[in-house]
Amino acid sequence: MLPSDPMMLYSFINMKLRDQYPSLDELCRAEDIDEVWLRDKLRHFGFEYSSEHNKFW
């Protein structure tokens, strides 16, 4: 279950990317998360994904 609070979601996803997954695509497939939904949700709060750095910022 994903956190509903935007800052907690941002933190949770970045932690997973840092510690467990080499890409957002792999995280979303493994955790059964809709990648478009996740990108849109975090973009709404000002966060963009960087594949180069494998994190949202």
Summary of the structure (lengths in Angstrom):
residues: 57
radius of gyration: 10.0
end to end distance: 21.7
largest distance: 26.6
contacts: 138
relative contact order: 0.20
helix: 56%
strand: 7%
